[in-house]
Amino acid sequence: MSPATLAHTEFRRPAPLIASALFLSETTEGLDDGASFLDGLTPSEIARVHAAGRVLTLAPGESVFTQGEPHAGIFLIEEGRVRVFYSGPSGREVTLAYWTPGHFIGGPSIYGGGSHQWSGVAIEPVRVTVLSSATLRGLIRQMPGFALCLIAALEAKGRCYTAMAQMLGTRSVIERLAQLLLNLGDLYGTPEGGREGGVVVIHRRITHDEIAALVGSTRQWVTMMLKRFQHDGIVAIDKAHIRLLRPGRLQEIVQTEG
């Protein structure tokens, strides 16, 4: 496969039945912490929270919120996935996370003021419930349990961004790429032929640009490294899948490179 073809390769399969949040982390454990933060409420309280908001539907590519815009509340993801990313002064983007149903994004801003420090965009059809700052204040006053749920979700968000910062600050870019491939294998992979301990087939649509934004590098570097991994027999890539031929070698890279 030529470099030009490889650079534009996408790996496709219908999304898994249970989609996990995804961000740069040394493990897949805890990726979905906070996804069920409203589960601490009764069914009637959950219905009350949703009834207090307004529903917003977005097509792929539409913005949920935009970096620099004023805070207005939070967005509860009901359906679809949202990519949250930071845009640097040069225009380069760093993906912070892909958030899935059950998570909230965009804040919270309880008293208004301030602006979004990053952006959120729908990467597939998305439905969110928007809870304004005023609505949040009312729910917190009327439902102390909701306040506790929101605090728990904020703690989960803090762990997420701490994990990402640790990876960016302490791991080399090749380690981050190897770890991301292993995480994708854990989240979306199946053993080829049903045999454990062998080849893992990743069923997840992802592009070189998306990988680069997650690991904090460039598409050109990702393409070069994936070609090297293919040459070394570590992975195999076609238009349908990524195959981890030697997951153990990726684990060695995570543990010994840097």
Rosetta blueprint (number, residue, H / E / L):
1 M L
2 S L
3 P H
4 A H
5 T H
6 L H
7 A H
8 H L
9 T L
10 E L
11 F L
12 R L
13 R L
14 P L
15 A L
16 P L
17 L L
18 I L
19 A L
20 S L
21 A L
22 L E
23 F L
24 L L
25 S L
26 E L
27 T L
28 T L
29 E L
30 G L
31 L L
32 D L
33 D L
34 G L
35 A L
36 S L
37 F H
38 L H
39 D H
40 G H
41 L L
42 T L
43 P H
44 S H
45 E H
46 I H
47 A H
48 R H
49 V H
50 H H
51 A H
52 A H
53 G L
54 R E
55 V E
56 L E
57 T E
58 L E
59 A L
60 P L
61 G L
62 E L
63 S E
64 V E
65 F E
66 T L
67 Q L
68 G L
69 E L
70 P E
71 H L
72 A L
73 G E
74 I E
75 F E
76 L E
77 I E
78 E E
79 E E
80 G L
81 R L
82 V E
83 R E
84 V E
85 F E
86 Y E
87 S E
88 G L
89 P L
90 S L
91 G L
92 R L
93 E E
94 V E
95 T E
96 L E
97 A E
98 Y E
99 W E
100 T L
101 P L
102 G L
103 H L
104 F E
105 I E
106 G L
107 G L
108 P L
109 S L
110 I L
111 Y L
112 G L
113 G L
114 G L
115 S E
116 H L
117 Q L
118 W L
119 S E
120 G E
121 V E
122 A E
123 I L
124 E L
125 P L
126 V E
127 R E
128 V E
129 T E
130 V E
131 L E
132 S E
133 S H
134 A H
135 T H
136 L H
137 R H
138 G H
139 L H
140 I H
141 R H
142 Q H
143 M L
144 P H
145 G H
146 F H
147 A H
148 L H
149 C H
150 L H
151 I H
152 A H
153 A H
154 L H
155 E H
156 A H
157 K H
158 G H
159 R H
160 C H
161 Y H
162 T H
163 A H
164 M H
165 A H
166 Q H
167 M H
168 L H
169 G H
170 T H
171 R L
172 S L
173 V H
174 I H
175 E H
176 R H
177 L H
178 A H
179 Q H
180 L H
181 L H
182 L H
183 N H
184 L H
185 G H
186 D H
187 L H
188 Y H
189 G E
190 T E
191 P E
192 E H
193 G H
194 G H
195 R L
196 E L
197 G L
198 G L
199 V L
200 V E
201 V E
202 I E
203 H L
204 R L
205 R L
206 I L
207 T L
208 H H
209 D H
210 E H
211 I H
212 A H
213 A H
214 L H
215 V H
216 G L
217 S L
218 T L
219 R H
220 Q H
221 W H
222 V H
223 T H
224 M H
225 M H
226 L H
227 K H
228 R H
229 F H
230 Q H
231 H H
232 D L
233 G L
234 I L
235 V E
236 A E
237 I E
238 D L
239 K L
240 A L
241 H L
242 I E
243 R E
244 L E
245 L L
246 R L
247 P H
248 G H
249 R H
250 L H
251 Q H
252 E H
253 I H
254 V H
255 Q H
256 T H
257 E L
258 G L
